[in-house]
């Protein structure tokens, strides 16, 4: 491998590592604690599916 190729690989690896670090930091500060409370009935209603309860006659 030429020195120019090694330099390019090193620069690309650094750029990818920095982007990954930034994405992880953004997730850590803004998304990590976000929670959505839901249950099966709400989910079924949202996607338009008729939900049958366990033990109910069909």
N, CA, C and O atoms as a Maestro MAE file, in Angstrom:
{
 s_m_m2io_version
 :::
 2.0.0
}

f_m_ct {
 s_m_title
 :::
 protein
 m_atom[232] {
  # First column is atom index #
  i_m_mmod_type
  r_m_x_coord
  r_m_y_coord
  r_m_z_coord
  i_m_residue_number
  s_m_chain_name
  s_m_pdb_residue_name
  s_m_pdb_atom_name
  i_m_atomic_number
  :::
  1 25 0.838 -1.174 0.000 1 A "UNK " " N  " 7
  2 3 0.000 0.000 0.000 1 A "UNK " " CA " 6
  3 2 0.886 1.241 0.000 1 A "UNK " " C  " 6
  4 15 1.866 1.313 0.742 1 A "UNK " " O  " 8
  5 25 0.542 2.197 -0.820 2 A "UNK " " N  " 7
  6 3 1.310 3.439 -0.868 2 A "UNK " " CA " 6
  7 2 1.013 4.285 0.369 2 A "UNK " " C  " 6
  8 15 0.018 4.073 1.062 2 A "UNK " " O  " 8
  9 25 1.893 5.240 0.627 3 A "UNK " " N  " 7
  10 3 1.697 6.105 1.789 3 A "UNK " " CA " 6
  11 2 0.452 6.975 1.623 3 A "UNK " " C  " 6
  12 15 -0.215 7.299 2.605 3 A "UNK " " O  " 8
  13 25 0.134 7.356 0.368 4 A "UNK " " N  " 7
  14 3 -1.077 8.140 0.128 4 A "UNK " " CA " 6
  15 2 -2.325 7.320 0.449 4 A "UNK " " C  " 6
  16 15 -3.298 7.840 0.994 4 A "UNK " " O  " 8
  17 25 -2.283 6.024 0.101 5 A "UNK " " N  " 7
  18 3 -3.417 5.150 0.398 5 A "UNK " " CA " 6
  19 2 -3.590 4.966 1.902 5 A "UNK " " C  " 6
  20 15 -4.710 4.983 2.413 5 A "UNK " " O  " 8
  21 25 -2.493 4.793 2.593 6 A "UNK " " N  " 7
  22 3 -2.562 4.638 4.051 6 A "UNK " " CA " 6
  23 2 -3.103 5.901 4.700 6 A "UNK " " C  " 6
  24 15 -3.889 5.840 5.645 6 A "UNK " " O  " 8
  25 25 -2.680 7.028 4.190 7 A "UNK " " N  " 7
  26 3 -3.148 8.310 4.731 7 A "UNK " " CA " 6
  27 2 -4.648 8.456 4.505 7 A "UNK " " C  " 6
  28 15 -5.369 8.906 5.396 7 A "UNK " " O  " 8
  29 25 -5.122 8.081 3.323 8 A "UNK " " N  " 7
  30 3 -6.547 8.152 3.017 8 A "UNK " " CA " 6
  31 2 -7.348 7.226 3.922 8 A "UNK " " C  " 6
  32 15 -8.391 7.614 4.446 8 A "UNK " " O  " 8
  33 25 -6.864 6.008 4.104 9 A "UNK " " N  " 7
  34 3 -7.548 5.055 4.982 9 A "UNK " " CA " 6
  35 2 -7.602 5.596 6.405 9 A "UNK " " C  " 6
  36 15 -8.636 5.496 7.065 9 A "UNK " " O  " 8
  37 25 -6.508 6.164 6.881 10 A "UNK " " N  " 7
  38 3 -6.472 6.731 8.228 10 A "UNK " " CA " 6
  39 2 -7.466 7.874 8.363 10 A "UNK " " C  " 6
  40 15 -8.178 7.952 9.365 10 A "UNK " " O  " 8
  41 25 -7.531 8.760 7.380 11 A "UNK " " N  " 7
  42 3 -8.454 9.893 7.422 11 A "UNK " " CA " 6
  43 2 -9.912 9.420 7.378 11 A "UNK " " C  " 6
  44 15 -10.762 9.955 8.089 11 A "UNK " " O  " 8
  45 25 -10.193 8.429 6.552 12 A "UNK " " N  " 7
  46 3 -11.550 7.891 6.483 12 A "UNK " " CA " 6
  47 2 -11.944 7.217 7.794 12 A "UNK " " C  " 6
  48 15 -13.074 7.373 8.256 12 A "UNK " " O  " 8
  49 25 -11.023 6.472 8.392 13 A "UNK " " N  " 7
  50 3 -11.297 5.811 9.665 13 A "UNK " " CA " 6
  51 2 -11.565 6.844 10.755 13 A "UNK " " C  " 6
  52 15 -12.470 6.663 11.570 13 A "UNK " " O  " 8
  53 25 -10.792 7.918 10.777 14 A "UNK " " N  " 7
  54 3 -11.008 8.981 11.763 14 A "UNK " " CA " 6
  55 2 -12.362 9.653 11.532 14 A "UNK " " C  " 6
  56 15 -13.082 9.929 12.492 14 A "UNK " " O  " 8
  57 25 -12.715 9.916 10.288 15 A "UNK " " N  " 7
  58 3 -13.995 10.553 9.984 15 A "UNK " " CA " 6
  59 2 -15.163 9.670 10.411 15 A "UNK " " C  " 6
  60 15 -16.140 10.163 10.975 15 A "UNK " " O  " 8
  61 25 -15.069 8.380 10.147 16 A "UNK " " N  " 7
  62 3 -16.141 7.457 10.531 16 A "UNK " " CA " 6
  63 2 -16.238 7.356 12.052 16 A "UNK " " C  " 6
  64 15 -17.339 7.334 12.602 16 A "UNK " " O  " 8
  65 25 -15.107 7.295 12.725 17 A "UNK " " N  " 7
  66 3 -15.109 7.215 14.189 17 A "UNK " " CA " 6
  67 2 -15.715 8.473 14.802 17 A "UNK " " C  " 6
  68 15 -16.474 8.387 15.767 17 A "UNK " " O  " 8
  69 25 -15.388 9.636 14.254 18 A "UNK " " N  " 7
  70 3 -15.961 10.889 14.769 18 A "UNK " " CA " 6
  71 2 -17.462 10.948 14.538 18 A "UNK " " C  " 6
  72 15 -18.208 11.374 15.420 18 A "UNK " " O  " 8
  73 25 -17.914 10.525 13.366 19 A "UNK " " N  " 7
  74 3 -19.354 10.524 13.078 19 A "UNK " " CA " 6
  75 2 -20.090 9.572 14.016 19 A "UNK " " C  " 6
  76 15 -21.172 9.893 14.507 19 A "UNK " " O  " 8
  77 25 -19.510 8.413 14.263 20 A "UNK " " N  " 7
  78 3 -20.117 7.458 15.183 20 A "UNK " " CA " 6
  79 2 -20.177 8.030 16.598 20 A "UNK " " C  " 6
  80 15 -21.175 7.853 17.297 20 A "UNK " " O  " 8
  81 25 -19.133 8.704 17.014 21 A "UNK " " N  " 7
  82 3 -19.108 9.318 18.342 21 A "UNK " " CA " 6
  83 2 -20.176 10.406 18.458 21 A "UNK " " C  " 6
  84 15 -20.847 10.507 19.486 21 A "UNK " " O  " 8
  85 25 -20.338 11.208 17.430 22 A "UNK " " N  " 7
  86 3 -21.348 12.271 17.445 22 A "UNK " " CA " 6
  87 2 -22.748 11.666 17.482 22 A "UNK " " C  " 6
  88 15 -23.601 12.135 18.236 22 A "UNK " " O  " 8
  89 25 -22.997 10.631 16.677 23 A "UNK " " N  " 7
  90 3 -24.310 9.983 16.699 23 A "UNK " " CA " 6
  91 2 -24.610 9.378 18.067 23 A "UNK " " C  " 6
  92 15 -25.729 9.499 18.566 23 A "UNK " " O  " 8
  93 25 -23.625 8.733 18.673 24 A "UNK " " N  " 7
  94 3 -23.824 8.162 20.006 24 A "UNK " " CA " 6
  95 2 -24.108 9.251 21.037 24 A "UNK " " C  " 6
  96 15 -24.970 9.082 21.898 24 A "UNK " " O  " 8
  97 25 -23.392 10.355 20.952 25 A "UNK " " N  " 7
  98 3 -23.624 11.462 21.892 25 A "UNK " " CA " 6
  99 2 -25.012 12.052 21.705 25 A "UNK " " C  " 6
  100 15 -25.692 12.333 22.692 25 A "UNK " " O  " 8
  101 25 -25.452 12.249 20.466 26 A "UNK " " N  " 7
  102 3 -26.793 12.778 20.220 26 A "UNK " " CA " 6
  103 2 -27.858 11.836 20.777 26 A "UNK " " C  " 6
  104 15 -28.821 12.284 21.399 26 A "UNK " " O  " 8
  105 25 -27.685 10.525 20.553 27 A "UNK " " N  " 7
  106 3 -28.638 9.560 21.092 27 A "UNK " " CA " 6
  107 2 -28.643 9.620 22.612 27 A "UNK " " C  " 6
  108 15 -29.704 9.616 23.235 27 A "UNK " " O  " 8
  109 25 -27.450 9.676 23.209 28 A "UNK " " N  " 7
  110 3 -27.326 9.657 24.663 28 A "UNK " " CA " 6
  111 2 -28.035 10.861 25.292 28 A "UNK " " C  " 6
  112 15 -28.704 10.713 26.314 28 A "UNK " " O  " 8
  113 25 -27.899 12.028 24.706 29 A "UNK " " N  " 7
  114 3 -28.455 13.234 25.315 29 A "UNK " " CA " 6
  115 2 -29.920 13.493 24.963 29 A "UNK " " C  " 6
  116 15 -30.625 14.130 25.745 29 A "UNK " " O  " 8
  117 25 -30.397 13.021 23.816 30 A "UNK " " N  " 7
  118 3 -31.738 13.393 23.385 30 A "UNK " " CA " 6
  119 2 -32.727 12.236 23.297 30 A "UNK " " C  " 6
  120 15 -33.930 12.472 23.406 30 A "UNK " " O  " 8
  121 25 -32.287 11.019 23.108 31 A "UNK " " N  " 7
  122 3 -33.208 9.918 22.843 31 A "UNK " " CA " 6
  123 2 -33.232 8.898 23.978 31 A "UNK " " C  " 6
  124 15 -34.263 8.260 24.195 31 A "UNK " " O  " 8
  125 25 -32.174 8.730 24.681 32 A "UNK " " N  " 7
  126 3 -32.008 7.655 25.653 32 A "UNK " " CA " 6
  127 2 -33.146 7.573 26.662 32 A "UNK " " C  " 6
  128 15 -33.601 6.471 26.969 32 A "UNK " " O  " 8
  129 25 -33.617 8.686 27.182 33 A "UNK " " N  " 7
  130 3 -34.641 8.684 28.215 33 A "UNK " " CA " 6
  131 2 -36.062 8.792 27.667 33 A "UNK " " C  " 6
  132 15 -37.019 8.799 28.442 33 A "UNK " " O  " 8
  133 25 -36.213 8.875 26.365 34 A "UNK " " N  " 7
  134 3 -37.548 8.994 25.778 34 A "UNK " " CA " 6
  135 2 -38.266 7.653 25.885 34 A "UNK " " C  " 6
  136 15 -37.743 6.622 25.462 34 A "UNK " " O  " 8
  137 25 -39.452 7.679 26.446 35 A "UNK " " N  " 7
  138 3 -40.255 6.466 26.598 35 A "UNK " " CA " 6
  139 2 -41.663 6.750 26.084 35 A "UNK " " C  " 6
  140 15 -42.186 7.855 26.224 35 A "UNK " " O  " 8
  141 25 -42.257 5.731 25.489 36 A "UNK " " N  " 7
  142 3 -43.633 5.825 25.012 36 A "UNK " " CA " 6
  143 2 -44.414 4.721 25.699 36 A "UNK " " C  " 6
  144 15 -44.101 3.539 25.558 36 A "UNK " " O  " 8
  145 25 -45.438 5.123 26.446 37 A "UNK " " N  " 7
  146 3 -46.250 4.098 27.090 37 A "UNK " " CA " 6
  147 2 -47.397 3.726 26.152 37 A "UNK " " C  " 6
  148 15 -48.066 4.590 25.586 37 A "UNK " " O  " 8
  149 25 -47.600 2.440 26.008 38 A "UNK " " N  " 7
  150 3 -48.664 1.950 25.146 38 A "UNK " " CA " 6
  151 2 -49.080 0.575 25.627 38 A "UNK " " C  " 6
  152 15 -48.423 -0.029 26.474 38 A "UNK " " O  " 8
  153 25 -50.174 0.094 25.079 39 A "UNK " " N  " 7
  154 3 -50.606 -1.267 25.396 39 A "UNK " " CA " 6
  155 2 -51.112 -1.910 24.104 39 A "UNK " " C  " 6
  156 15 -51.154 -1.263 23.058 39 A "UNK " " O  " 8
  157 25 -51.486 -3.159 24.182 40 A "UNK " " N  " 7
  158 3 -51.879 -3.902 22.984 40 A "UNK " " CA " 6
  159 2 -53.122 -3.310 22.327 40 A "UNK " " C  " 6
  160 15 -53.203 -3.260 21.100 40 A "UNK " " O  " 8
  161 25 -54.094 -2.858 23.126 41 A "UNK " " N  " 7
  162 3 -55.320 -2.292 22.561 41 A "UNK " " CA " 6
  163 2 -55.036 -1.017 21.766 41 A "UNK " " C  " 6
  164 15 -55.552 -0.832 20.664 41 A "UNK " " O  " 8
  165 25 -54.209 -0.142 22.340 42 A "UNK " " N  " 7
  166 3 -53.865 1.102 21.635 42 A "UNK " " CA " 6
  167 2 -53.121 0.808 20.335 42 A "UNK " " C  " 6
  168 15 -53.381 1.440 19.312 42 A "UNK " " O  " 8
  169 25 -52.216 -0.130 20.373 43 A "UNK " " N  " 7
  170 3 -51.454 -0.478 19.185 43 A "UNK " " CA " 6
  171 2 -52.354 -1.061 18.109 43 A "UNK " " C  " 6
  172 15 -52.249 -0.684 16.942 43 A "UNK " " O  " 8
  173 25 -53.230 -1.970 18.486 44 A "UNK " " N  " 7
  174 3 -54.154 -2.576 17.525 44 A "UNK " " CA " 6
  175 2 -55.069 -1.520 16.916 44 A "UNK " " C  " 6
  176 15 -55.324 -1.543 15.712 44 A "UNK " " O  " 8
  177 25 -55.562 -0.599 17.732 45 A "UNK " " N  " 7
  178 3 -56.429 0.470 17.222 45 A "UNK " " CA " 6
  179 2 -55.666 1.369 16.245 45 A "UNK " " C  " 6
  180 15 -56.209 1.793 15.225 45 A "UNK " " O  " 8
  181 25 -54.438 1.644 16.561 46 A "UNK " " N  " 7
  182 3 -53.623 2.535 15.722 46 A "UNK " " CA " 6
  183 2 -53.381 1.936 14.337 46 A "UNK " " C  " 6
  184 15 -53.427 2.651 13.336 46 A "UNK " " O  " 8
  185 25 -53.123 0.631 14.277 47 A "UNK " " N  " 7
  186 3 -52.840 0.020 12.978 47 A "UNK " " CA " 6
  187 2 -54.092 -0.543 12.317 47 A "UNK " " C  " 6
  188 15 -54.028 -1.085 11.213 47 A "UNK " " O  " 8
  189 25 -55.237 -0.413 13.000 48 A "UNK " " N  " 7
  190 3 -56.496 -0.804 12.386 48 A "UNK " " CA " 6
  191 2 -56.771 -2.280 12.400 48 A "UNK " " C  " 6
  192 15 -57.380 -2.806 11.468 48 A "UNK " " O  " 8
  193 25 -56.337 -2.962 13.434 49 A "UNK " " N  " 7
  194 3 -56.545 -4.402 13.552 49 A "UNK " " CA " 6
  195 2 -57.556 -4.659 14.656 49 A "UNK " " C  " 6
  196 15 -57.491 -4.064 15.732 49 A "UNK " " O  " 8
  197 25 -58.482 -5.548 14.371 50 A "UNK " " N  " 7
  198 3 -59.449 -5.967 15.393 50 A "UNK " " CA " 6
  199 2 -58.740 -6.891 16.368 50 A "UNK " " C  " 6
  200 15 -58.116 -7.869 15.956 50 A "UNK " " O  " 8
  201 25 -58.830 -6.588 17.652 51 A "UNK " " N  " 7
  202 3 -58.117 -7.378 18.643 51 A "UNK " " CA " 6
  203 2 -59.086 -8.276 19.383 51 A "UNK " " C  " 6
  204 15 -60.105 -7.813 19.896 51 A "UNK " " O  " 8
  205 25 -58.774 -9.553 19.438 52 A "UNK " " N  " 7
  206 3 -59.583 -10.480 20.217 52 A "UNK " " CA " 6
  207 2 -58.859 -10.762 21.528 52 A "UNK " " C  " 6
  208 15 -57.648 -10.983 21.546 52 A "UNK " " O  " 8
  209 25 -59.596 -10.752 22.598 53 A "UNK " " N  " 7
  210 3 -58.995 -11.002 23.901 53 A "UNK " " CA " 6
  211 2 -58.863 -12.497 24.113 53 A "UNK " " C  " 6
  212 15 -59.680 -13.280 23.630 53 A "UNK " " O  " 8
  213 25 -57.846 -12.878 24.826 54 A "UNK " " N  " 7
  214 3 -57.596 -14.293 25.077 54 A "UNK " " CA " 6
  215 2 -58.741 -14.865 25.915 54 A "UNK " " C  " 6
  216 15 -59.119 -14.288 26.935 54 A "UNK " " O  " 8
  217 25 -59.279 -15.977 25.490 55 A "UNK " " N  " 7
  218 3 -60.354 -16.610 26.203 55 A "UNK " " CA " 6
  219 2 -61.733 -16.203 25.726 55 A "UNK " " C  " 6
  220 15 -62.715 -16.846 26.096 55 A "UNK " " O  " 8
  221 25 -61.847 -15.147 24.910 56 A "UNK " " N  " 7
  222 3 -63.137 -14.732 24.366 56 A "UNK " " CA " 6
  223 2 -63.539 -15.681 23.238 56 A "UNK " " C  " 6
  224 15 -62.695 -16.076 22.433 56 A "UNK " " O  " 8
  225 25 -64.811 -16.047 23.172 57 A "UNK " " N  " 7
  226 3 -65.247 -16.868 22.028 57 A "UNK " " CA " 6
  227 2 -65.210 -16.043 20.753 57 A "UNK " " C  " 6
  228 15 -65.498 -14.846 20.762 57 A "UNK " " O  " 8
  229 25 -64.857 -16.687 19.676 58 A "UNK " " N  " 7
  230 3 -64.728 -15.949 18.420 58 A "UNK " " CA " 6
  231 2 -65.956 -16.036 17.605 58 A "UNK " " C  " 6
  232 15 -66.014 -15.469 16.514 58 A "UNK " " O  " 8
  :::
 }
 m_bond[231] {
  # First column is bond index #
  i_m_from
  i_m_to
  i_m_order
  :::
  1 1 2 1
  2 2 3 1
  3 3 4 2
  4 3 5 1
  5 5 6 1
  6 6 7 1
  7 7 8 2
  8 7 9 1
  9 9 10 1
  10 10 11 1
  11 11 12 2
  12 11 13 1
  13 13 14 1
  14 14 15 1
  15 15 16 2
  16 15 17 1
  17 17 18 1
  18 18 19 1
  19 19 20 2
  20 19 21 1
  21 21 22 1
  22 22 23 1
  23 23 24 2
  24 23 25 1
  25 25 26 1
  26 26 27 1
  27 27 28 2
  28 27 29 1
  29 29 30 1
  30 30 31 1
  31 31 32 2
  32 31 33 1
  33 33 34 1
  34 34 35 1
  35 35 36 2
  36 35 37 1
  37 37 38 1
  38 38 39 1
  39 39 40 2
  40 39 41 1
  41 41 42 1
  42 42 43 1
  43 43 44 2
  44 43 45 1
  45 45 46 1
  46 46 47 1
  47 47 48 2
  48 47 49 1
  49 49 50 1
  50 50 51 1
  51 51 52 2
  52 51 53 1
  53 53 54 1
  54 54 55 1
  55 55 56 2
  56 55 57 1
  57 57 58 1
  58 58 59 1
  59 59 60 2
  60 59 61 1
  61 61 62 1
  62 62 63 1
  63 63 64 2
  64 63 65 1
  65 65 66 1
  66 66 67 1
  67 67 68 2
  68 67 69 1
  69 69 70 1
  70 70 71 1
  71 71 72 2
  72 71 73 1
  73 73 74 1
  74 74 75 1
  75 75 76 2
  76 75 77 1
  77 77 78 1
  78 78 79 1
  79 79 80 2
  80 79 81 1
  81 81 82 1
  82 82 83 1
  83 83 84 2
  84 83 85 1
  85 85 86 1
  86 86 87 1
  87 87 88 2
  88 87 89 1
  89 89 90 1
  90 90 91 1
  91 91 92 2
  92 91 93 1
  93 93 94 1
  94 94 95 1
  95 95 96 2
  96 95 97 1
  97 97 98 1
  98 98 99 1
  99 99 100 2
  100 99 101 1
  101 101 102 1
  102 102 103 1
  103 103 104 2
  104 103 105 1
  105 105 106 1
  106 106 107 1
  107 107 108 2
  108 107 109 1
  109 109 110 1
  110 110 111 1
  111 111 112 2
  112 111 113 1
  113 113 114 1
  114 114 115 1
  115 115 116 2
  116 115 117 1
  117 117 118 1
  118 118 119 1
  119 119 120 2
  120 119 121 1
  121 121 122 1
  122 122 123 1
  123 123 124 2
  124 123 125 1
  125 125 126 1
  126 126 127 1
  127 127 128 2
  128 127 129 1
  129 129 130 1
  130 130 131 1
  131 131 132 2
  132 131 133 1
  133 133 134 1
  134 134 135 1
  135 135 136 2
  136 135 137 1
  137 137 138 1
  138 138 139 1
  139 139 140 2
  140 139 141 1
  141 141 142 1
  142 142 143 1
  143 143 144 2
  144 143 145 1
  145 145 146 1
  146 146 147 1
  147 147 148 2
  148 147 149 1
  149 149 150 1
  150 150 151 1
  151 151 152 2
  152 151 153 1
  153 153 154 1
  154 154 155 1
  155 155 156 2
  156 155 157 1
  157 157 158 1
  158 158 159 1
  159 159 160 2
  160 159 161 1
  161 161 162 1
  162 162 163 1
  163 163 164 2
  164 163 165 1
  165 165 166 1
  166 166 167 1
  167 167 168 2
  168 167 169 1
  169 169 170 1
  170 170 171 1
  171 171 172 2
  172 171 173 1
  173 173 174 1
  174 174 175 1
  175 175 176 2
  176 175 177 1
  177 177 178 1
  178 178 179 1
  179 179 180 2
  180 179 181 1
  181 181 182 1
  182 182 183 1
  183 183 184 2
  184 183 185 1
  185 185 186 1
  186 186 187 1
  187 187 188 2
  188 187 189 1
  189 189 190 1
  190 190 191 1
  191 191 192 2
  192 191 193 1
  193 193 194 1
  194 194 195 1
  195 195 196 2
  196 195 197 1
  197 197 198 1
  198 198 199 1
  199 199 200 2
  200 199 201 1
  201 201 202 1
  202 202 203 1
  203 203 204 2
  204 203 205 1
  205 205 206 1
  206 206 207 1
  207 207 208 2
  208 207 209 1
  209 209 210 1
  210 210 211 1
  211 211 212 2
  212 211 213 1
  213 213 214 1
  214 214 215 1
  215 215 216 2
  216 215 217 1
  217 217 218 1
  218 218 219 1
  219 219 220 2
  220 219 221 1
  221 221 222 1
  222 222 223 1
  223 223 224 2
  224 223 225 1
  225 225 226 1
  226 226 227 1
  227 227 228 2
  228 227 229 1
  229 229 230 1
  230 230 231 1
  231 231 232 2
  :::
 }
}
